[in-house]
């Protein structure tokens, strides 16, 4: 089996600048998929850009909370009913589909789709809307020591993200193995959780050279650090511009080509065209 990679940009719909950066990273770079935030402040702008870039594969960036474990606790205490959770998920799927755009997959803001109650609903409901793929949260971080050494002032944050990647993987593995029908397809592994905010050429090189045969995903967050972004509750600002520069660079393209990596999209995965 060959080595295949989906490079997916999150937060499509957050701001117009993020949208434009994602479209540029698709047209002139290595991004193959984007995740649409239907409750983002620049949703209409994202839809417009998607229509004029029909080759850009789209997913739904399910946005239910900024604090996933708080959501889980409220579900456990009965403060949020499962029926209301399902209704919220269906509403976001339907809003995305009403644009007329094809939605190939689902992932989650703050990885909320990995929470067992959310994943159970998504796996049951999404295929009813023709959505066949989902982001795996078997989160892998090759070369964590190099990542820490390369960002000495941010070691605390990177360690937190490494722990998040591990916790997400454990949660996902437990949730995914539970029986649910109909089934959805997912990449083998996810890269970029611990590297969020620190994805540079060195980190990208470590990821690319560590890929094994199969289908994998690299999560990224290109964007422009403009006034609109400064008004949104995100810690990723200048980092988004650095990722955009990386994703549109000749070095990144050459790195992928020299490693014999085939770039694919979630659309290919869902259609069974990744073989």
Secondary structure in CASP SS format (residue, H / E / C, confidence):
PFRMAT SS
TARGET T0000
AUTHOR 0000-0000-0000
METHOD secondary structure of the structure
MODEL  1
X C 1.00
X C 1.00
X E 1.00
X E 1.00
X E 1.00
X E 1.00
X E 1.00
X E 1.00
X E 1.00
X E 1.00
X E 1.00
X E 1.00
X C 1.00
X C 1.00
X C 1.00
X H 1.00
X H 1.00
X H 1.00
X H 1.00
X H 1.00
X H 1.00
X H 1.00
X H 1.00
X H 1.00
X H 1.00
X H 1.00
X H 1.00
X C 1.00
X C 1.00
X C 1.00
X C 1.00
X C 1.00
X E 1.00
X E 1.00
X E 1.00
X E 1.00
X C 1.00
X C 1.00
X C 1.00
X C 1.00
X C 1.00
X C 1.00
X H 1.00
X H 1.00
X H 1.00
X H 1.00
X H 1.00
X H 1.00
X H 1.00
X H 1.00
X H 1.00
X H 1.00
X C 1.00
X C 1.00
X C 1.00
X C 1.00
X E 1.00
X E 1.00
X E 1.00
X E 1.00
X E 1.00
X E 1.00
X C 1.00
X C 1.00
X C 1.00
X C 1.00
X C 1.00
X H 1.00
X H 1.00
X H 1.00
X H 1.00
X H 1.00
X H 1.00
X H 1.00
X H 1.00
X H 1.00
X C 1.00
X C 1.00
X C 1.00
X C 1.00
X C 1.00
X H 1.00
X H 1.00
X H 1.00
X H 1.00
X H 1.00
X H 1.00
X H 1.00
X H 1.00
X H 1.00
X H 1.00
X H 1.00
X H 1.00
X H 1.00
X H 1.00
X H 1.00
X H 1.00
X C 1.00
X C 1.00
X C 1.00
X C 1.00
X C 1.00
X C 1.00
X C 1.00
X E 1.00
X E 1.00
X E 1.00
X E 1.00
X H 1.00
X H 1.00
X H 1.00
X H 1.00
X H 1.00
X H 1.00
X C 1.00
X H 1.00
X H 1.00
X H 1.00
X H 1.00
X H 1.00
X H 1.00
X H 1.00
X H 1.00
X H 1.00
X H 1.00
X H 1.00
X H 1.00
X H 1.00
X H 1.00
X C 1.00
X C 1.00
X C 1.00
X E 1.00
X E 1.00
X C 1.00
X C 1.00
X C 1.00
X C 1.00
X E 1.00
X E 1.00
X C 1.00
X C 1.00
X C 1.00
X H 1.00
X H 1.00
X H 1.00
X H 1.00
X H 1.00
X H 1.00
X H 1.00
X C 1.00
X H 1.00
X H 1.00
X H 1.00
X H 1.00
X H 1.00
X H 1.00
X H 1.00
X H 1.00
X H 1.00
X H 1.00
X H 1.00
X H 1.00
X H 1.00
X H 1.00
X H 1.00
X H 1.00
X H 1.00
X H 1.00
X H 1.00
X H 1.00
X H 1.00
X H 1.00
X H 1.00
X H 1.00
X H 1.00
X H 1.00
X C 1.00
X C 1.00
X C 1.00
X C 1.00
X C 1.00
X C 1.00
X C 1.00
X E 1.00
X E 1.00
X C 1.00
X C 1.00
X E 1.00
X E 1.00
X E 1.00
X C 1.00
X C 1.00
X C 1.00
X C 1.00
X C 1.00
X C 1.00
X C 1.00
X C 1.00
X C 1.00
X H 1.00
X H 1.00
X H 1.00
X H 1.00
X H 1.00
X H 1.00
X H 1.00
X H 1.00
X H 1.00
X H 1.00
X C 1.00
X C 1.00
X C 1.00
X E 1.00
X E 1.00
X E 1.00
X E 1.00
X E 1.00
X E 1.00
X E 1.00
X C 1.00
X C 1.00
X C 1.00
X C 1.00
X C 1.00
X C 1.00
X H 1.00
X H 1.00
X H 1.00
X H 1.00
X C 1.00
X C 1.00
X C 1.00
X C 1.00
X C 1.00
X C 1.00
X C 1.00
X H 1.00
X H 1.00
X H 1.00
X H 1.00
X H 1.00
X H 1.00
X H 1.00
X H 1.00
X H 1.00
X H 1.00
X C 1.00
X C 1.00
X H 1.00
X H 1.00
X H 1.00
X H 1.00
X H 1.00
X H 1.00
X H 1.00
X H 1.00
X H 1.00
X C 1.00
X C 1.00
X C 1.00
X E 1.00
X E 1.00
X E 1.00
X C 1.00
X H 1.00
X H 1.00
X H 1.00
X H 1.00
X H 1.00
X H 1.00
X C 1.00
X C 1.00
X C 1.00
X C 1.00
END
